[in-house]
């Protein structure tokens, strides 16, 4: 068995390197330029996307307003055409009398 081969007299040999050694320590207080650069790019992308969203919302509002105006014009033209048709019927009726 392998458990018999493990020496229990020197357990420190099985520990990770001592954190007292500066070269082996994790340098958590140093900036990570790659991550910072990615975060900056991510932030820039978010700003660009938000600007595009705002622009598209403005375009949508403008397009919706234009569509509503066109619907109103179509409605007015239909009414005008109906009135003109009614007037023509009256004229035709008067001509045949």
mmCIF file as gemmi writes it, N, C-alpha and C atoms, coordinates in Angstrom:
data_model
loop_
_atom_site.group_PDB
_atom_site.id
_atom_site.type_symbol
_atom_site.label_atom_id
_atom_site.label_alt_id
_atom_site.label_comp_id
_atom_site.label_asym_id
_atom_site.label_entity_id
_atom_site.label_seq_id
_atom_site.pdbx_PDB_ins_code
_atom_site.Cartn_x
_atom_site.Cartn_y
_atom_site.Cartn_z
_atom_site.occupancy
_atom_site.B_iso_or_equiv
_atom_site.pdbx_formal_charge
_atom_site.auth_seq_id
_atom_site.auth_asym_id
_atom_site.pdbx_PDB_model_num
ATOM 1 N N . UNK Axp A 1 ? 0.828 -1.195 0 1 0 ? 1 A 1
ATOM 2 C CA . UNK Axp A 1 ? 0 0 0 1 0 ? 1 A 1
ATOM 3 C C . UNK Axp A 1 ? 0.861 1.243 0 1 0 ? 1 A 1
ATOM 4 N N . UNK Axp A 2 ? 0.334 2.285 -0.569 1 0 ? 2 A 1
ATOM 5 C CA . UNK Axp A 2 ? 1.066 3.536 -0.644 1 0 ? 2 A 1
ATOM 6 C C . UNK Axp A 2 ? 1.068 4.269 0.689 1 0 ? 2 A 1
ATOM 7 N N . UNK Axp A 3 ? 0.071 4.066 1.517 1 0 ? 3 A 1
ATOM 8 C CA . UNK Axp A 3 ? 0 4.796 2.783 1 0 ? 3 A 1
ATOM 9 C C . UNK Axp A 3 ? 1.135 4.43 3.716 1 0 ? 3 A 1
ATOM 10 N N . UNK Axp A 4 ? 1.691 3.261 3.577 1 0 ? 4 A 1
ATOM 11 C CA . UNK Axp A 4 ? 2.812 2.85 4.421 1 0 ? 4 A 1
ATOM 12 C C . UNK Axp A 4 ? 4.096 3.547 3.998 1 0 ? 4 A 1
ATOM 13 N N . UNK Axp A 5 ? 4.175 3.961 2.728 1 0 ? 5 A 1
ATOM 14 C CA . UNK Axp A 5 ? 5.386 4.58 2.218 1 0 ? 5 A 1
ATOM 15 C C . UNK Axp A 5 ? 5.488 6.059 2.581 1 0 ? 5 A 1
ATOM 16 N N . UNK Axp A 6 ? 4.37 6.687 2.958 1 0 ? 6 A 1
ATOM 17 C CA . UNK Axp A 6 ? 4.373 8.111 3.28 1 0 ? 6 A 1
ATOM 18 C C . UNK Axp A 6 ? 4.898 8.29 4.689 1 0 ? 6 A 1
ATOM 19 N N . UNK Axp A 7 ? 5.873 9.154 4.8 1 0 ? 7 A 1
ATOM 20 C CA . UNK Axp A 7 ? 6.466 9.414 6.11 1 0 ? 7 A 1
ATOM 21 C C . UNK Axp A 7 ? 5.652 10.479 6.829 1 0 ? 7 A 1
ATOM 22 N N . UNK Axp A 8 ? 5.27 10.206 8.051 1 0 ? 8 A 1
ATOM 23 C CA . UNK Axp A 8 ? 4.525 11.175 8.83 1 0 ? 8 A 1
ATOM 24 C C . UNK Axp A 8 ? 5.437 12.009 9.713 1 0 ? 8 A 1
ATOM 25 N N . UNK Axp A 9 ? 6.735 11.745 9.689 1 0 ? 9 A 1
ATOM 26 C CA . UNK Axp A 9 ? 7.687 12.481 10.52 1 0 ? 9 A 1
ATOM 27 C C . UNK Axp A 9 ? 7.94 13.886 9.98 1 0 ? 9 A 1
ATOM 28 N N . UNK Axp A 10 ? 7.864 14.082 8.68 1 0 ? 10 A 1
ATOM 29 C CA . UNK Axp A 10 ? 8.172 15.379 8.081 1 0 ? 10 A 1
ATOM 30 C C . UNK Axp A 10 ? 6.971 15.887 7.265 1 0 ? 10 A 1
ATOM 31 N N . UNK Axp A 11 ? 5.908 16.304 7.929 1 0 ? 11 A 1
ATOM 32 C CA . UNK Axp A 11 ? 4.727 16.749 7.17 1 0 ? 11 A 1
ATOM 33 C C . UNK Axp A 11 ? 4.942 18.052 6.409 1 0 ? 11 A 1
ATOM 34 N N . UNK Axp A 12 ? 5.929 18.877 6.814 1 0 ? 12 A 1
ATOM 35 C CA . UNK Axp A 12 ? 6.137 20.14 6.118 1 0 ? 12 A 1
ATOM 36 C C . UNK Axp A 12 ? 6.59 19.966 4.68 1 0 ? 12 A 1
ATOM 37 N N . UNK Axp A 13 ? 7.121 18.822 4.352 1 0 ? 13 A 1
ATOM 38 C CA . UNK Axp A 13 ? 7.533 18.583 2.975 1 0 ? 13 A 1
ATOM 39 C C . UNK Axp A 13 ? 6.315 18.501 2.044 1 0 ? 13 A 1
ATOM 40 N N . UNK Axp A 14 ? 5.173 18.203 2.614 1 0 ? 14 A 1
ATOM 41 C CA . UNK Axp A 14 ? 3.976 18.057 1.812 1 0 ? 14 A 1
ATOM 42 C C . UNK Axp A 14 ? 3.201 19.364 1.679 1 0 ? 14 A 1
ATOM 43 N N . UNK Axp A 15 ? 3.624 20.372 2.405 1 0 ? 15 A 1
ATOM 44 C CA . UNK Axp A 15 ? 2.967 21.666 2.319 1 0 ? 15 A 1
ATOM 45 C C . UNK Axp A 15 ? 3.406 22.393 1.061 1 0 ? 15 A 1
ATOM 46 N N . UNK Axp A 16 ? 2.601 23.306 0.621 1 0 ? 16 A 1
ATOM 47 C CA . UNK Axp A 16 ? 3 24.141 -0.51 1 0 ? 16 A 1
ATOM 48 C C . UNK Axp A 16 ? 4.155 25.025 -0.085 1 0 ? 16 A 1
ATOM 49 N N . UNK Axp A 17 ? 4.81 25.633 -1.037 1 0 ? 17 A 1
ATOM 50 C CA . UNK Axp A 17 ? 5.935 26.515 -0.712 1 0 ? 17 A 1
ATOM 51 C C . UNK Axp A 17 ? 5.509 27.565 0.295 1 0 ? 17 A 1
ATOM 52 N N . UNK Axp A 18 ? 6.415 27.94 1.116 1 0 ? 18 A 1
ATOM 53 C CA . UNK Axp A 18 ? 6.136 28.916 2.17 1 0 ? 18 A 1
ATOM 54 C C . UNK Axp A 18 ? 5.725 30.241 1.552 1 0 ? 18 A 1
ATOM 55 N N . UNK Axp A 19 ? 4.678 30.845 2.089 1 0 ? 19 A 1
ATOM 56 C CA . UNK Axp A 19 ? 4.221 32.126 1.574 1 0 ? 19 A 1
ATOM 57 C C . UNK Axp A 19 ? 5.146 33.248 1.992 1 0 ? 19 A 1
ATOM 58 N N . UNK Axp A 20 ? 6.126 32.947 2.805 1 0 ? 20 A 1
ATOM 59 C CA . UNK Axp A 20 ? 7.091 33.964 3.226 1 0 ? 20 A 1
ATOM 60 C C . UNK Axp A 20 ? 8.058 34.317 2.121 1 0 ? 20 A 1
ATOM 61 N N . UNK Axp A 21 ? 8.223 33.443 1.165 1 0 ? 21 A 1
ATOM 62 C CA . UNK Axp A 21 ? 9.13 33.726 0.047 1 0 ? 21 A 1
ATOM 63 C C . UNK Axp A 21 ? 8.456 34.7 -0.904 1 0 ? 21 A 1
ATOM 64 N N . UNK Axp A 22 ? 9.102 35.834 -1.153 1 0 ? 22 A 1
ATOM 65 C CA . UNK Axp A 22 ? 8.484 36.87 -1.974 1 0 ? 22 A 1
ATOM 66 C C . UNK Axp A 22 ? 8.338 36.439 -3.433 1 0 ? 22 A 1
ATOM 67 N N . UNK Axp A 23 ? 9.25 35.667 -3.942 1 0 ? 23 A 1
ATOM 68 C CA . UNK Axp A 23 ? 9.171 35.272 -5.343 1 0 ? 23 A 1
ATOM 69 C C . UNK Axp A 23 ? 8.01 34.313 -5.591 1 0 ? 23 A 1
ATOM 70 N N . UNK Axp A 24 ? 7.597 33.568 -4.577 1 0 ? 24 A 1
ATOM 71 C CA . UNK Axp A 24 ? 6.525 32.609 -4.741 1 0 ? 24 A 1
ATOM 72 C C . UNK Axp A 24 ? 5.163 33.183 -4.372 1 0 ? 24 A 1
ATOM 73 N N . UNK Axp A 25 ? 5.14 34.342 -3.76 1 0 ? 25 A 1
ATOM 74 C CA . UNK Axp A 25 ? 3.867 34.918 -3.341 1 0 ? 25 A 1
ATOM 75 C C . UNK Axp A 25 ? 3.054 35.365 -4.545 1 0 ? 25 A 1
ATOM 76 N N . UNK Axp A 26 ? 1.778 35.263 -4.385 1 0 ? 26 A 1
ATOM 77 C CA . UNK Axp A 26 ? 0.907 35.814 -5.415 1 0 ? 26 A 1
ATOM 78 C C . UNK Axp A 26 ? 0.95 37.323 -5.309 1 0 ? 26 A 1
ATOM 79 N N . UNK Axp A 27 ? 1.071 37.958 -6.416 1 0 ? 27 A 1
ATOM 80 C CA . UNK Axp A 27 ? 1.168 39.414 -6.421 1 0 ? 27 A 1
ATOM 81 C C . UNK Axp A 27 ? -0.222 39.99 -6.67 1 0 ? 27 A 1
ATOM 82 N N . UNK Axp A 28 ? -1.051 39.969 -5.641 1 0 ? 28 A 1
ATOM 83 C CA . UNK Axp A 28 ? -2.433 40.407 -5.793 1 0 ? 28 A 1
ATOM 84 C C . UNK Axp A 28 ? -2.569 41.917 -5.83 1 0 ? 28 A 1
ATOM 85 N N . UNK Axp A 29 ? -1.571 42.616 -5.336 1 0 ? 29 A 1
ATOM 86 C CA . UNK Axp A 29 ? -1.675 44.074 -5.31 1 0 ? 29 A 1
ATOM 87 C C . UNK Axp A 29 ? -1.171 44.714 -6.592 1 0 ? 29 A 1
ATOM 88 N N . UNK Axp A 30 ? -0.639 43.932 -7.514 1 0 ? 30 A 1
ATOM 89 C CA . UNK Axp A 30 ? -0.163 44.489 -8.773 1 0 ? 30 A 1
ATOM 90 C C . UNK Axp A 30 ? -1.313 44.507 -9.776 1 0 ? 30 A 1
ATOM 91 N N . UNK Axp A 31 ? -1.407 45.552 -10.589 1 0 ? 31 A 1
ATOM 92 C CA . UNK Axp A 31 ? -2.491 45.612 -11.573 1 0 ? 31 A 1
ATOM 93 C C . UNK Axp A 31 ? -2.311 44.544 -12.644 1 0 ? 31 A 1
ATOM 94 N N . UNK Axp A 32 ? -3.403 44.072 -13.123 1 0 ? 32 A 1
ATOM 95 C CA . UNK Axp A 32 ? -3.364 43.103 -14.207 1 0 ? 32 A 1
ATOM 96 C C . UNK Axp A 32 ? -3.769 43.831 -15.487 1 0 ? 32 A 1
ATOM 97 N N . UNK Axp A 33 ? -2.793 44.228 -16.294 1 0 ? 33 A 1
ATOM 98 C CA . UNK Axp A 33 ? -3.097 45.054 -17.46 1 0 ? 33 A 1
ATOM 99 C C . UNK Axp A 33 ? -4.038 44.371 -18.449 1 0 ? 33 A 1
ATOM 100 N N . UNK Axp A 34 ? -3.941 43.081 -18.609 1 0 ? 34 A 1
ATOM 101 C CA . UNK Axp A 34 ? -4.794 42.396 -19.568 1 0 ? 34 A 1
ATOM 102 C C . UNK Axp A 34 ? -6.252 42.469 -19.131 1 0 ? 34 A 1
ATOM 103 N N . UNK Axp A 35 ? -6.487 42.199 -17.86 1 0 ? 35 A 1
ATOM 104 C CA . UNK Axp A 35 ? -7.855 42.252 -17.349 1 0 ? 35 A 1
ATOM 105 C C . UNK Axp A 35 ? -8.369 43.681 -17.377 1 0 ? 35 A 1
ATOM 106 N N . UNK Axp A 36 ? -7.529 44.63 -16.979 1 0 ? 36 A 1
ATOM 107 C CA . UNK Axp A 36 ? -7.94 46.034 -16.997 1 0 ? 36 A 1
ATOM 108 C C . UNK Axp A 36 ? -8.257 46.475 -18.423 1 0 ? 36 A 1
ATOM 109 N N . UNK Axp A 37 ? -7.448 46.033 -19.363 1 0 ? 37 A 1
ATOM 110 C CA . UNK Axp A 37 ? -7.675 46.388 -20.772 1 0 ? 37 A 1
ATOM 111 C C . UNK Axp A 37 ? -8.992 45.788 -21.258 1 0 ? 37 A 1
ATOM 112 N N . UNK Axp A 38 ? -9.261 44.541 -20.873 1 0 ? 38 A 1
ATOM 113 C CA . UNK Axp A 38 ? -10.519 43.911 -21.27 1 0 ? 38 A 1
ATOM 114 C C . UNK Axp A 38 ? -11.699 44.632 -20.644 1 0 ? 38 A 1
ATOM 115 N N . UNK Axp A 39 ? -11.572 45.025 -19.378 1 0 ? 39 A 1
ATOM 116 C CA . UNK Axp A 39 ? -12.647 45.758 -18.715 1 0 ? 39 A 1
ATOM 117 C C . UNK Axp A 39 ? -12.881 47.103 -19.388 1 0 ? 39 A 1
ATOM 118 N N . UNK Axp A 40 ? -11.779 47.773 -19.779 1 0 ? 40 A 1
ATOM 119 C CA . UNK Axp A 40 ? -11.911 49.056 -20.459 1 0 ? 40 A 1
ATOM 120 C C . UNK Axp A 40 ? -12.611 48.871 -21.8 1 0 ? 40 A 1
ATOM 121 N N . UNK Axp A 41 ? -12.212 47.827 -22.541 1 0 ? 41 A 1
ATOM 122 C CA . UNK Axp A 41 ? -12.858 47.557 -23.821 1 0 ? 41 A 1
ATOM 123 C C . UNK Axp A 41 ? -14.327 47.209 -23.614 1 0 ? 41 A 1
ATOM 124 N N . UNK Axp A 42 ? -14.599 46.458 -22.563 1 0 ? 42 A 1
ATOM 125 C CA . UNK Axp A 42 ? -15.979 46.1 -22.259 1 0 ? 42 A 1
ATOM 126 C C . UNK Axp A 42 ? -16.79 47.35 -21.947 1 0 ? 42 A 1
ATOM 127 N N . UNK Axp A 43 ? -16.204 48.248 -21.163 1 0 ? 43 A 1
ATOM 128 C CA . UNK Axp A 43 ? -16.888 49.5 -20.822 1 0 ? 43 A 1
ATOM 129 C C . UNK Axp A 43 ? -17.109 50.342 -22.076 1 0 ? 43 A 1
ATOM 130 N N . UNK Axp A 44 ? -16.101 50.411 -22.927 1 0 ? 44 A 1
ATOM 131 C CA . UNK Axp A 44 ? -16.24 51.17 -24.176 1 0 ? 44 A 1
ATOM 132 C C . UNK Axp A 44 ? -17.334 50.561 -25.05 1 0 ? 44 A 1
ATOM 133 N N . UNK Axp A 45 ? -17.365 49.231 -25.104 1 0 ? 45 A 1
ATOM 134 C CA . UNK Axp A 45 ? -18.392 48.554 -25.892 1 0 ? 45 A 1
ATOM 135 C C . UNK Axp A 45 ? -19.78 48.864 -25.34 1 0 ? 45 A 1
ATOM 136 N N . UNK Axp A 46 ? -19.894 48.864 -24.02 1 0 ? 46 A 1
ATOM 137 C CA . UNK Axp A 46 ? -21.184 49.169 -23.397 1 0 ? 46 A 1
ATOM 138 C C . UNK Axp A 46 ? -21.614 50.596 -23.733 1 0 ? 46 A 1
ATOM 139 N N . UNK Axp A 47 ? -20.67 51.533 -23.695 1 0 ? 47 A 1
ATOM 140 C CA . UNK Axp A 47 ? -20.992 52.932 -24.011 1 0 ? 47 A 1
ATOM 141 C C . UNK Axp A 47 ? -21.439 53.043 -25.462 1 0 ? 47 A 1
ATOM 142 N N . UNK Axp A 48 ? -20.728 52.366 -26.35 1 0 ? 48 A 1
ATOM 143 C CA . UNK Axp A 48 ? -21.084 52.398 -27.773 1 0 ? 48 A 1
ATOM 144 C C . UNK Axp A 48 ? -22.461 51.782 -27.985 1 0 ? 48 A 1
ATOM 145 N N . UNK Axp A 49 ? -22.711 50.649 -27.34 1 0 ? 49 A 1
ATOM 146 C CA . UNK Axp A 49 ? -24.009 49.993 -27.484 1 0 ? 49 A 1
ATOM 147 C C . UNK Axp A 49 ? -25.136 50.854 -26.928 1 0 ? 49 A 1
ATOM 148 N N . UNK Axp A 50 ? -24.9 51.501 -25.804 1 0 ? 50 A 1
ATOM 149 C CA . UNK Axp A 50 ? -25.923 52.387 -25.241 1 0 ? 50 A 1
ATOM 150 C C . UNK Axp A 50 ? -26.212 53.556 -26.169 1 0 ? 50 A 1
ATOM 151 N N . UNK Axp A 51 ? -25.158 54.104 -26.77 1 0 ? 51 A 1
ATOM 152 C CA . UNK Axp A 51 ? -25.352 55.204 -27.717 1 0 ? 51 A 1
ATOM 153 C C . UNK Axp A 51 ? -26.165 54.735 -28.922 1 0 ? 51 A 1
ATOM 154 N N . UNK Axp A 52 ? -25.858 53.532 -29.414 1 0 ? 52 A 1
ATOM 155 C CA . UNK Axp A 52 ? -26.616 52.997 -30.55 1 0 ? 52 A 1
ATOM 156 C C . UNK Axp A 52 ? -28.068 52.753 -30.16 1 0 ? 52 A 1
ATOM 157 N N . UNK Axp A 53 ? -28.287 52.232 -28.959 1 0 ? 53 A 1
ATOM 158 C CA . UNK Axp A 53 ? -29.655 51.995 -28.49 1 0 ? 53 A 1
ATOM 159 C C . UNK Axp A 53 ? -30.42 53.307 -28.427 1 0 ? 53 A 1
ATOM 160 N N . UNK Axp A 54 ? -29.786 54.346 -27.873 1 0 ? 54 A 1
ATOM 161 C CA . UNK Axp A 54 ? -30.437 55.663 -27.8 1 0 ? 54 A 1
ATOM 162 C C . UNK Axp A 54 ? -30.767 56.189 -29.189 1 0 ? 54 A 1
ATOM 163 N N . UNK Axp A 55 ? -29.822 56.039 -30.109 1 0 ? 55 A 1
ATOM 164 C CA . UNK Axp A 55 ? -30.051 56.494 -31.482 1 0 ? 55 A 1
ATOM 165 C C . UNK Axp A 55 ? -31.212 55.727 -32.119 1 0 ? 55 A 1
ATOM 166 N N . UNK Axp A 56 ? -31.235 54.409 -31.919 1 0 ? 56 A 1
ATOM 167 C CA . UNK Axp A 56 ? -32.321 53.606 -32.486 1 0 ? 56 A 1
ATOM 168 C C . UNK Axp A 56 ? -33.666 53.953 -31.856 1 0 ? 56 A 1
ATOM 169 N N . UNK Axp A 57 ? -33.67 54.25 -30.562 1 0 ? 57 A 1
ATOM 170 C CA . UNK Axp A 57 ? -34.922 54.663 -29.914 1 0 ? 57 A 1
ATOM 171 C C . UNK Axp A 57 ? -35.432 55.976 -30.496 1 0 ? 57 A 1
ATOM 172 N N . UNK Axp A 58 ? -34.515 56.913 -30.756 1 0 ? 58 A 1
ATOM 173 C CA . UNK Axp A 58 ? -34.919 58.183 -31.377 1 0 ? 58 A 1
ATOM 174 C C . UNK Axp A 58 ? -35.464 57.942 -32.78 1 0 ? 58 A 1
ATOM 175 N N . UNK Axp A 59 ? -34.78 57.078 -33.548 1 0 ? 59 A 1
ATOM 176 C CA . UNK Axp A 59 ? -35.249 56.765 -34.9 1 0 ? 59 A 1
ATOM 177 C C . UNK Axp A 59 ? -36.614 56.095 -34.859 1 0 ? 59 A 1
ATOM 178 N N . UNK Axp A 60 ? -36.799 55.199 -33.897 1 0 ? 60 A 1
ATOM 179 C CA . UNK Axp A 60 ? -38.09 54.528 -33.768 1 0 ? 60 A 1
ATOM 180 C C . UNK Axp A 60 ? -39.191 55.531 -33.452 1 0 ? 60 A 1
ATOM 181 N N . UNK Axp A 61 ? -38.903 56.45 -32.553 1 0 ? 61 A 1
ATOM 182 C CA . UNK Axp A 61 ? -39.895 57.47 -32.2 1 0 ? 61 A 1
ATOM 183 C C . UNK Axp A 61 ? -40.232 58.328 -33.418 1 0 ? 61 A 1
ATOM 184 N N . UNK Axp A 62 ? -39.212 58.725 -34.158 1 0 ? 62 A 1
ATOM 185 C CA . UNK Axp A 62 ? -39.427 59.555 -35.345 1 0 ? 62 A 1
ATOM 186 C C . UNK Axp A 62 ? -40.214 58.781 -36.403 1 0 ? 62 A 1
ATOM 187 N N . UNK Axp A 63 ? -39.844 57.524 -36.613 1 0 ? 63 A 1
ATOM 188 C CA . UNK Axp A 63 ? -40.534 56.699 -37.599 1 0 ? 63 A 1
ATOM 189 C C . UNK Axp A 63 ? -41.985 56.473 -37.199 1 0 ? 63 A 1
ATOM 190 N N . UNK Axp A 64 ? -42.218 56.247 -35.909 1 0 ? 64 A 1
ATOM 191 C CA . UNK Axp A 64 ? -43.581 56.049 -35.417 1 0 ? 64 A 1
ATOM 192 C C . UNK Axp A 64 ? -44.403 57.311 -35.621 1 0 ? 64 A 1
ATOM 193 N N . UNK Axp A 65 ? -43.814 58.467 -35.346 1 0 ? 65 A 1
ATOM 194 C CA . UNK Axp A 65 ? -44.512 59.741 -35.554 1 0 ? 65 A 1
ATOM 195 C C . UNK Axp A 65 ? -44.838 59.934 -37.032 1 0 ? 65 A 1
ATOM 196 N N . UNK Axp A 66 ? -43.865 59.651 -37.906 1 0 ? 66 A 1
ATOM 197 C CA . UNK Axp A 66 ? -44.095 59.783 -39.348 1 0 ? 66 A 1
ATOM 198 C C . UNK Axp A 66 ? -45.191 58.829 -39.82 1 0 ? 66 A 1
ATOM 199 N N . UNK Axp A 67 ? -45.172 57.587 -39.313 1 0 ? 67 A 1
ATOM 200 C CA . UNK Axp A 67 ? -46.201 56.619 -39.675 1 0 ? 67 A 1
ATOM 201 C C . UNK Axp A 67 ? -47.588 57.11 -39.248 1 0 ? 67 A 1
ATOM 202 N N . UNK Axp A 68 ? -47.667 57.623 -38.021 1 0 ? 68 A 1
ATOM 203 C CA . UNK Axp A 68 ? -48.953 58.13 -37.528 1 0 ? 68 A 1
ATOM 204 C C . UNK Axp A 68 ? -49.441 59.304 -38.371 1 0 ? 68 A 1
ATOM 205 N N . UNK Axp A 69 ? -48.508 60.184 -38.756 1 0 ? 69 A 1
ATOM 206 C CA . UNK Axp A 69 ? -48.874 61.319 -39.613 1 0 ? 69 A 1
ATOM 207 C C . UNK Axp A 69 ? -49.367 60.845 -40.978 1 0 ? 69 A 1
ATOM 208 N N . UNK Axp A 70 ? -48.691 59.823 -41.52 1 0 ? 70 A 1
ATOM 209 C CA . UNK Axp A 70 ? -49.112 59.284 -42.815 1 0 ? 70 A 1
ATOM 210 C C . UNK Axp A 70 ? -50.478 58.612 -42.717 1 0 ? 70 A 1
ATOM 211 N N . UNK Axp A 71 ? -50.716 57.915 -41.61 1 0 ? 71 A 1
ATOM 212 C CA . UNK Axp A 71 ? -52.042 57.308 -41.417 1 0 ? 71 A 1
ATOM 213 C C . UNK Axp A 71 ? -53.123 58.38 -41.385 1 0 ? 71 A 1
ATOM 214 N N . UNK Axp A 72 ? -52.822 59.485 -40.713 1 0 ? 72 A 1
ATOM 215 C CA . UNK Axp A 72 ? -53.783 60.59 -40.634 1 0 ? 72 A 1
ATOM 216 C C . UNK Axp A 72 ? -54.027 61.185 -42.017 1 0 ? 72 A 1
ATOM 217 N N . UNK Axp A 73 ? -52.959 61.356 -42.797 1 0 ? 73 A 1
ATOM 218 C CA . UNK Axp A 73 ? -53.119 61.875 -44.161 1 0 ? 73 A 1
ATOM 219 C C . UNK Axp A 73 ? -53.948 60.931 -45.021 1 0 ? 73 A 1
ATOM 220 N N . UNK Axp A 74 ? -53.709 59.639 -44.895 1 0 ? 74 A 1
ATOM 221 C CA . UNK Axp A 74 ? -54.481 58.658 -45.659 1 0 ? 74 A 1
ATOM 222 C C . UNK Axp A 74 ? -55.958 58.757 -45.284 1 0 ? 74 A 1
ATOM 223 N N . UNK Axp A 75 ? -56.217 58.875 -43.989 1 0 ? 75 A 1
ATOM 224 C CA . UNK Axp A 75 ? -57.6 59.003 -43.509 1 0 ? 75 A 1
ATOM 225 C C . UNK Axp A 75 ? -58.256 60.249 -44.108 1 0 ? 75 A 1
ATOM 226 N N . UNK Axp A 76 ? -57.509 61.352 -44.101 1 0 ? 76 A 1
ATOM 227 C CA . UNK Axp A 76 ? -58.047 62.604 -44.657 1 0 ? 76 A 1
ATOM 228 C C . UNK Axp A 76 ? -58.31 62.461 -46.157 1 0 ? 76 A 1
ATOM 229 N N . UNK Axp A 77 ? -57.401 61.827 -46.868 1 0 ? 77 A 1
ATOM 230 C CA . UNK Axp A 77 ? -57.572 61.644 -48.312 1 0 ? 77 A 1
ATOM 231 C C . UNK Axp A 77 ? -58.756 60.739 -48.615 1 0 ? 77 A 1
ATOM 232 N N . UNK Axp A 78 ? -58.966 59.71 -47.779 1 0 ? 78 A 1
ATOM 233 C CA . UNK Axp A 78 ? -60.14 58.841 -47.968 1 0 ? 78 A 1
ATOM 234 C C . UNK Axp A 78 ? -61.428 59.642 -47.792 1 0 ? 78 A 1
ATOM 235 N N . UNK Axp A 79 ? -61.47 60.468 -46.766 1 0 ? 79 A 1
ATOM 236 C CA . UNK Axp A 79 ? -62.66 61.296 -46.525 1 0 ? 79 A 1
ATOM 237 C C . UNK Axp A 79 ? -62.898 62.242 -47.691 1 0 ? 79 A 1
ATOM 238 N N . UNK Axp A 80 ? -61.806 62.833 -48.175 1 0 ? 80 A 1
ATOM 239 C CA . UNK Axp A 80 ? -61.919 63.759 -49.304 1 0 ? 80 A 1
ATOM 240 C C . UNK Axp A 80 ? -62.415 63.037 -50.56 1 0 ? 80 A 1
ATOM 241 N N . UNK Axp A 81 ? -61.87 61.825 -50.783 1 0 ? 81 A 1
ATOM 242 C CA . UNK Axp A 81 ? -62.297 61.041 -51.944 1 0 ? 81 A 1
ATOM 243 C C . UNK Axp A 81 ? -63.76 60.648 -51.812 1 0 ? 81 A 1
ATOM 244 N N . UNK Axp A 82 ? -64.173 60.266 -50.591 1 0 ? 82 A 1
ATOM 245 C CA . UNK Axp A 82 ? -65.589 59.921 -50.366 1 0 ? 82 A 1
ATOM 246 C C . UNK Axp A 82 ? -66.495 61.118 -50.634 1 0 ? 82 A 1
ATOM 247 N N . UNK Axp A 83 ? -66.065 62.298 -50.176 1 0 ? 83 A 1
ATOM 248 C CA . UNK Axp A 83 ? -66.863 63.518 -50.4 1 0 ? 83 A 1
ATOM 249 C C . UNK Axp A 83 ? -66.939 63.836 -51.888 1 0 ? 83 A 1
ATOM 250 N N . UNK Axp A 84 ? -65.802 63.684 -52.578 1 0 ? 84 A 1
ATOM 251 C CA . UNK Axp A 84 ? -65.793 63.952 -54.018 1 0 ? 84 A 1
ATOM 252 C C . UNK Axp A 84 ? -66.702 62.965 -54.757 1 0 ? 84 A 1
ATOM 253 N N . UNK Axp A 85 ? -66.658 61.704 -54.346 1 0 ? 85 A 1
ATOM 254 C CA . UNK Axp A 85 ? -67.519 60.701 -54.979 1 0 ? 85 A 1
ATOM 255 C C . UNK Axp A 85 ? -69 61.022 -54.731 1 0 ? 85 A 1
ATOM 256 N N . UNK Axp A 86 ? -69.316 61.453 -53.538 1 0 ? 86 A 1
ATOM 257 C CA . UNK Axp A 86 ? -70.704 61.818 -53.204 1 0 ? 86 A 1
ATOM 258 C C . UNK Axp A 86 ? -71.158 63.017 -54.05 1 0 ? 86 A 1
ATOM 259 N N . UNK Axp A 87 ? -70.258 63.997 -54.204 1 0 ? 87 A 1
ATOM 260 C CA . UNK Axp A 87 ? -70.591 65.163 -55.021 1 0 ? 87 A 1
ATOM 261 C C . UNK Axp A 87 ? -70.819 64.756 -56.474 1 0 ? 87 A 1
ATOM 262 N N . UNK Axp A 88 ? -70 63.84 -56.969 1 0 ? 88 A 1
ATOM 263 C CA . UNK Axp A 88 ? -70.177 63.363 -58.348 1 0 ? 88 A 1
ATOM 264 C C . UNK Axp A 88 ? -71.516 62.649 -58.513 1 0 ? 88 A 1
ATOM 265 N N . UNK Axp A 89 ? -71.912 61.872 -57.544 1 0 ? 89 A 1
ATOM 266 C CA . UNK Axp A 89 ? -73.202 61.185 -57.607 1 0 ? 89 A 1
ATOM 267 C C . UNK Axp A 89 ? -74.358 62.195 -57.652 1 0 ? 89 A 1
ATOM 268 N N . UNK Axp A 90 ? -74.217 63.239 -56.851 1 0 ? 90 A 1
ATOM 269 C CA . UNK Axp A 90 ? -75.254 64.286 -56.839 1 0 ? 90 A 1
ATOM 270 C C . UNK Axp A 90 ? -75.299 64.963 -58.202 1 0 ? 90 A 1
ATOM 271 N N . UNK Axp A 91 ? -74.158 65.254 -58.771 1 0 ? 91 A 1
ATOM 272 C CA . UNK Axp A 91 ? -74.093 65.907 -60.079 1 0 ? 91 A 1
ATOM 273 C C . UNK Axp A 91 ? -74.684 64.998 -61.16 1 0 ? 91 A 1
ATOM 274 N N . UNK Axp A 92 ? -74.298 63.721 -61.119 1 0 ? 92 A 1
ATOM 275 C CA . UNK Axp A 92 ? -74.803 62.77 -62.112 1 0 ? 92 A 1
ATOM 276 C C . UNK Axp A 92 ? -76.328 62.645 -61.98 1 0 ? 92 A 1
ATOM 277 N N . UNK Axp A 93 ? -76.797 62.567 -60.754 1 0 ? 93 A 1
ATOM 278 C CA . UNK Axp A 93 ? -78.248 62.447 -60.512 1 0 ? 93 A 1
ATOM 279 C C . UNK Axp A 93 ? -78.986 63.68 -61.048 1 0 ? 93 A 1
ATOM 280 N N . UNK Axp A 94 ? -78.388 64.846 -60.821 1 0 ? 94 A 1
ATOM 281 C CA . UNK Axp A 94 ? -79.036 66.074 -61.298 1 0 ? 94 A 1
ATOM 282 C C . UNK Axp A 94 ? -79.018 66.148 -62.831 1 0 ? 94 A 1
ATOM 283 N N . UNK Axp A 95 ? -78.017 65.589 -63.473 1 0 ? 95 A 1
ATOM 284 C CA . UNK Axp A 95 ? -77.944 65.612 -64.93 1 0 ? 95 A 1
ATOM 285 C C . UNK Axp A 95 ? -78.997 64.703 -65.559 1 0 ? 95 A 1
ATOM 286 N N . UNK Axp A 96 ? -79.295 63.6 -64.923 1 0 ? 96 A 1
ATOM 287 C CA . UNK Axp A 96 ? -80.275 62.661 -65.449 1 0 ? 96 A 1
ATOM 288 C C . UNK Axp A 96 ? -81.702 63.047 -65.144 1 0 ? 96 A 1
ATOM 289 N N . UNK Axp A 97 ? -81.941 64.06 -64.37 1 0 ? 97 A 1
ATOM 290 C CA . UNK Axp A 97 ? -83.323 64.46 -64.023 1 0 ? 97 A 1
ATOM 291 C C . UNK Axp A 97 ? -83.87 65.425 -65.023 1 0 ? 97 A 1
